[in-house]
Amino acid sequence: MKQTKIVATIGPASESKEVLQKMIVAGLNVVRLNFSHGAYEWHKMVIDRVRALSREMNVPI
């Protein structure tokens, strides 16, 4: 069982579906958002996108 976690803080440069997919394929398994910056609507969009990709790719995030 893999115990090491790969954590990424998601921001404007990494919010796209394509970039997130590449990160997940590379081993990403924890996503972090900095709630000190950005709007809550943007954070919700990113959370929804990550959850959808997690389901599509069958990878727990």
N, C-alpha and C positions, 0 to 999 in steps of 0.2 A: 504494500500500500504506500502510495506517494504521500509523504508528510510535508514536503516543502510546498509553500504557497507562493504563487506569482501574483503580486498585487500591482494594480495600475490605477492611477488617478486619472479619471476621464475628464477631458476638457474639450475646447473647440477643435483642436487638432486631431482628436481621436474619437469624436462622437459619431462618425459616419458608420453605417452598417458594414461597409467593406473593411474599414480599418479594424472595427471590433471583431469581425470574423477572423481576420488575420491574427489578431492578438490571441483569440481563443485557440486557434489552430496551433499557435506557438506555445501554448501552455497556460495562458491566463486562467486563473480560477477565483480571483477576488477582485471586485471592482470597488473603487472608492470615489466619492464625489466630495468636493470641497463646498460646503454650504455657506461659506463666508462670501463666495462670489457667485454671481449668476442669479437668475430668477427661478422660482420654484417650478414654473411651467417647463423650463428647460430641463431641470433635474428630473421631473416626472417623465418627460420624453425620453431621456437617456435611460432611466430605470426600465421603462416599458420596452425600449429597444433591446436592452441587455437581456431582459427576461424572455422576450420572444426568440432571440438568438439562442439562448440557453435551451429552450424547448426544441427549436428546429434542429440544433446540432446535438441534442441529447447529452449536454455537458452541464454538470451542476456548477453554477456561478454563485 
